[in-house]
Amino acid sequence: MELKFSRTVSNSPDATDLSLDVIIPTYNRHTLLRKTLNSLLAAEVPDGLSIHIVVVDNNSTDQTRQVVEEYLNEHGNIFRYVFEVKQGRSSALNAGIASSSGDLVGMIDDDEQVDPNWFELTYTAFTKTETDFIGGPYLPHWGASPPDWLPSDYLGVIGWIDGGTKISRFDQDYPGILMGGNAVIKRSILEKVGLYMTSVSRTGKRLLAGEDEDMYRRLLAVGARGFYLPDLIIYHYIPPERLTKKYFRRWCFWRGVSRGVIDRDQRTSVAYLTGVPRWLYGRAARGILSLAKDTLVRGKNLAKSFSDELAIWDLVGFFYGKHFYRTEV
């Protein structure tokens, strides 16, 4: 199956009309948010596509509101400010979706900048093909030099997502999921599958990270047609505090908790042992054996060793989430 999504900016009066709402959940990042908004203003908007940018302030105590008001005053109706009191990324996304009405719902985060072609590719994907949702890569904008122990199979921890250079169908064979920091979904599909799951969304110090995986499963379950587009690029800022082993351990643990919570109601078809997929035990066991061998080896592969350790945190988090963690009401 060969798929083509050529970038097209049409000046024809017959161009298909679509409206796109870009939802940006934000919390105490007014400096980064300004860069995000500027990147959206700099991106070219094709004829036939009307856009609104909805900033959802999730209880910020910094200058977030003042920053958004500047853009409202300067650019008028393009921008919209929404305040969401319930803490959590999913709650903020849901508030933005509920406050908007465009044909398409786009989602990016407040520490990202979109590529100049982001709007063009979005418009082409939904007018030239039969598409229900799209996503693309997150390229790193480093706040510090990446460490030598950074494992290539855990780059998603810091939001470095790269699905390759070819257009791919999001389906059971795709080796990842649709990530909500660079996604566009038809509103009609969202109305069919429902809003984001709030009980597995990041809040405060709990690095829960299951809302995107849950949404992706529901999209596939209703037969929604989605594509990974390698040119639908966002640039993701990676701050120094995320380039620590402590952060990686915490993230993997809480991602495991999120998956365990989801698995209570959405069991998969794999084999289980004590309520946990057996492959998680196998991966953790291999990691332990590998770590034991590494203690006897000089010049060991630091990235491989840390990846082995993180497999253990994946298992511990899943077990805790499946059997002990209680979600907030």
Secondary structure, 3 states (H helix, E strand, C coil): CCCCCCCCCCCCCCCCCEEEEEEEEECCCHHHHHHHHHHHHHCCCCCCEEEEEEEEECCCCCCHHHHHHHHHHHHHHHEEEEECCCCCHHHHHHHHHHCCCCCEEEEECCCEEECCCHHHHHHHHHHHCCCCEEECCEEEEECCCCCCCCCHHHHHHHCCECCCCCCEEECCCCCCCCCCCEEEEEHHHHHHHCCCCCCCCCECCECCCCHHHHHHHHHHHCCCCEEECCCCCEEEEECHHHCCHHHHHHHHHHHHHHHHHHHHHCCCCCCEECCEEHHHHHHHHHHHHHHHHHCCCCCCCHHHHHHHHHHHHHHHHHHHHHHCCCCCC
